[in-house]
Amino acid sequence: MHQPETTARASLYHAYRVYPHFAPQAQSADVPVTIVGGGPIGMVTALALARHGMRCVVLQAEQQVSEGSRAIVFTRRSQEILQAVGVADAVVAHGLPWTSGNSYYRGQRVFRMESPVDADDRFAPLINLQQNVLESYLVDAIAREPRVEIRWGNKLVGLTQDDQGVALHIDTPEGEYTQRTHWLVAADGARSTVRTALGLRFEGASYEGRFVIADIRIDLDLPTERLAYFAPDWNPGNTVLMHREPGGIWRVDYQLPVDERSEHALQPETIRERIDAQLDMMGLGGKPWELDWCSVYSARALTLPDYVHGRILFAGDAAHLLPIFGVRGANTGFQDAIDLAWKLATVARGAAPSQLLASYTHDRVGAAREIIAEAGKSTRFMTPPSHGFRVLRDAVLELSLDHAFVRPLFHWRTSRAHDYRDSPLNSPNDDNATMTAGPNAGAPAPNVKLGENDYLYDHLGAAFHLLTFGDAPLSDVLRQEIVAWGERGVPVRVIALALSRGSVAGVDLTLPDPAGHAAAKYGAEDGTAYLVRPDHHVCARWRQLDATRLADALAQATARV
C-alpha cells in the first residue's frame, strides 16, 4: 500500500501544503486523458489540454509539490507558454528577471553574456523562480479549471495497453484500483515508471561531471545575473555556478571531484566548508547563511528516439534528459507540453487522424537532438569528459585572460524556442520560399507590442490563427472555408492587423497597426497572411491567400494529406 509523506516539507522560503489523497469510491468511468506525473510538465500539459476542451486526470504519487528549488531559470518562451495556461502573471510578480551572466577565471571577468531584449517582448529573456513555487501556482490554476483533476497520493504501479486505450494499476494509501484511460501522457520524470514498464531505452551520452546543488539563504548585495567561476582555487579544475532566487535564496552549484562519493558531498560539514570557501573567494567571507536544500546532479544528454508508443506519449524528463547548462530541462519540457496538447486534443476529438501524433515525435525529438548537439558543447566545456577536452578547456581559460577572441567559447547557449523548419505540418505549397522577410514556416510567430500592456500573444487562444495584414475584408469564400474547418473540429480564428483603426469585415478580431509595425515584423504587405499553429509556430504564409490554399495548408497541418 502506497504511503506518501504527509508531513509538510520544511523550507526557508516556501510554505508547503499537504493535499488529501484521492481514493476511488466506485468503479471510475474511462478518462479521456491521464497524465502520470504532477510536476511542472505534467501540470502544464493538463492545463494546455483543458484549453482545447479535453478532460484529464493527473496522477501524482506525492501529496505535496516537489522538494527544493530544482528548476529555477525559465526562458521567455516558457513564460509565453505559462501565459497560455494562466500562471505567467504570478511568475512575473514573484520571479526575478535577468538578462546577463558573467564568467570568471582567476578573479578576472573573462566573458559577459547579454541576452537580447526586444521592445516587442512581453517577458524578460530569463526569470528565476523556484520550481516548487511554480508548481504551487500550477496547482492553484488547476483548482480553477474544472476539466482537470489531480489525484494526490496516487502512484502508478503497472499498465496494460490495447488498441482502445490503457488500463492503469494505481496504488493509494487506501489500496489499489484500476482506471481505464483513452490516452496516457508519461510526464513522470527521469525515473519514469511508464518508460520502464514499456522497456524503452534512451539514446545519447551521460557525462562524468557531477554537481552539488545547494540552496542557501544569505543576504548578498549582488545583481540578478548568472555567475560562473572556472577552476577556483578551492575547487581546482572544476566549475561553480550561482543564481539569485526569490525569498533571499541563492543557488550554488559546484562540481565534485571525480572520485568523491555523493554521500560525502552532501554531508552538512562538507557543504559548509565548500560554500564558505566560495564566499571567501568572492570577498564575502564571514557572511552568515543557512542551508535550505541540497542534492547531487549528473549531466546527461539523452532522448528517446520516439515519443509516441501506441496510446502512450512521453514528455519532459520522461522523454529526454538534458544538461542544466543553458537551462534546457524544464524549458524544453514546456515546449513538449504545448506541442503535445493541441495535437493530442485534435486526434482525441476525432478531428485529425492519429498520424498527426507522429509529428509530435518528429518535431520534439528533432528539437531534443538539436539541443543535445548544442548542449554537448557547453557540457564538455563545463565538465571536460576526457584528458584531451580538459587540455583544450584549460588552454581557453588561460588565453581568455589576455585574448578576447577565445572568450565567446564561454557562452552557454541558452535554451530558445525551437524552429520546426522541416516539420511535416508545414505547407509545401505556400509562398514561404519566395518571401524574403518575416518568420519562416516552422518558426515561432514573433510577438508584437500593440499598445500599453497589450501584445499579440495576449490574443492567441486554443486554435489555429490566420493573421491577415491590411484593411481588405475577408472574402465570403474564405470565411465559408474557415467555418467548414471549425465544423470538422479544427477551429481557425482570424485576426486582422489593420492599418486603419476600424474593424475589418469578416474577421474575428481587428488589431490596429496604423504605423505598420506588426507588418514590418512579419515582412508583410497588403494582403499577406500567416497561418499559425495552436502552439504559436508558423505553418504557412502567403503573399495573397485564397480558400483553396488555406484548405491545403490546414489539411497539411492536421495530417489529413
Buried (B, 14 or more C-beta within 10 A) or exposed (E): EBEBEBEEBEBBBBEBEBBEBBEBEEEBEEBBBBBBBBBBBBBBBBBBBBBBBBBBBBBBBBBBBBBBBBBBBBBBBBBBBBBBBBBBEBBBEBBBBBBBBBBBBBEEEBBEBEBEEEEBBBBBBBBBBBBBBBBBBBBEBBEEBEBBBBBBBBBBBEBEBEEEBBBBBBBBBEEEBBBBBBBBBBBBBBEBBBBEBBEBEBBBBEBEBBBBBBBBBBEBEEEBBBBBBBBBEBBEBBBBBBBBBBBBBBBBBBBBEEEEEEEEBBEEEBBBEBBBBBBBBBEBEEEEBEBBBBBBBBBBBBBBEBBBBBBBBBBBBBBBBBBBBBBBBBBBBBBBBBBBBBBBBBBBBEBBEBEBBBBBBBBBBBBBBEBBEBBBBBBBBBBBBEEEEBEBBBEBBBBBEEEEEBBEBBBBBBBBBBBBEEBBBBBEEBBBEEBEEBBBBBBBBBBBBBEEEEBBBEBBEBBBBBBBBBBBBBBEEBBEBBEBBBEEBBBBBBBBBBBEEEBBEBBBEBBBBEEEBBBEBBBBBEEBBBBBBBBBBBBBBBBEBEBEBBBBBBBBBBBBE
